[in-house]
């Protein structure tokens, strides 16, 4: 238990893992499909109109993440993260008060989006990057992969039980209560900024490019586009597994099971991705993960048996785990950790924008074609394009001539 004490690397890792378990991906995206149909049926809203709130998340996140990232680089992450989790929990609880007003629904999500960005995965990853020098990829994978994966299993199951037993309003209240009663007190106890303390007994390296310097390198744009395209498309499918399978005649229980497998594999593979990247110094190790996600899309849309559908969910989990596992590692290796919050905040603004756009497109295609298949095919094409971009990334070397030139120019 001593190793999990506050102010220790293990305690901080545990806190960040828990924080990620109640972040926007598990608490909003992973459960979104469970609320989509009940809301549509009760209020008569088109599915694309409901999915439009994910566009609100995207818009607010795209603006907020770079600002929040810059702020925590200068002032520390702990106060921002605690306030964000508290506000996110209250905002999710407020969704239970939704009436027939679509404007009210959108307004609540706008507030939720602000707090979700404050308690977002990139801010928790900023804390991990500061605390860990050795095995940083593994620690990033455990925090984000373990946390988001665990939350994406626990919260959909909790929500499904409450929605089926007491209705969709109870589902939102249950998620909110879990965050306030379980997660927030533990975060208060364990979460700490590094504040100049040594990580693993050594002073953490503080070198690195600024956001403007990083944006002048090809690696920045290759990573941003490849990960935003891949993670945006794959997350959109993740949030729609239940309605996709329901429209094909499968039960909610089957869809929830596939989501759970999807989430578990995403969790495990995000950790595996960090470990692989710690051991194999090549960004191209992520390319096969994108290709496996494409295979998963095919199985999800055409599979007939539970085993095939679960395999499809697992392959999609490998893709999503690889995408989110690779992003913070790429940022640290290519650009350093001194301005990690600003850079990953900018990266996540693109990812969130893609996550908000693609679900709307999925449901717009469904409303027009009464099928998700054309949209799923489009996601597959985007994943293939992302894999191609990853093959163009340069070798890891923060001290290469290009970066040295940028750093020299800044002095």
HELIX and SHEET records of a PDB file:
HELIX    1   1 UNK A    2  UNK A    4  5                                   3    
HELIX    2   2 UNK A    9  UNK A   21  1                                  13    
HELIX    3   3 UNK A   24  UNK A   24  1                                   1    
HELIX    4   4 UNK A   25  UNK A   29  3                                   5    
HELIX    5   5 UNK A   32  UNK A   43  1                                  12    
HELIX    6   6 UNK A   47  UNK A   75  1                                  29    
HELIX    7   7 UNK A   78  UNK A   94  1                                  17    
HELIX    8   8 UNK A   95  UNK A   97  5                                   3    
HELIX    9   9 UNK A  102  UNK A  118  1                                  17    
HELIX   10  10 UNK A  121  UNK A  131  1                                  11    
HELIX   11  11 UNK A  136  UNK A  140  1                                   5    
HELIX   12  12 UNK A  141  UNK A  146  3                                   6    
HELIX   13  13 UNK A  147  UNK A  166  1                                  20    
HELIX   14  14 UNK A  168  UNK A  178  1                                  11    
HELIX   15  15 UNK A  179  UNK A  183  3                                   5    
HELIX   16  16 UNK A  184  UNK A  190  1                                   7    
HELIX   17  17 UNK A  211  UNK A  214  1                                   4    
HELIX   18  18 UNK A  218  UNK A  238  1                                  21    
HELIX   19  19 UNK A  241  UNK A  247  1                                   7    
HELIX   20  20 UNK A  252  UNK A  279  1                                  28    
HELIX   21  21 UNK A  283  UNK A  286  5                                   4    
HELIX   22  22 UNK A  287  UNK A  302  1                                  16    
HELIX   23  23 UNK A  306  UNK A  335  1                                  30    
HELIX   24  24 UNK A  340  UNK A  369  1                                  30    
HELIX   25  25 UNK A  373  UNK A  390  1                                  18    
HELIX   26  26 UNK A  401  UNK A  409  1                                   9    
END                                                                             
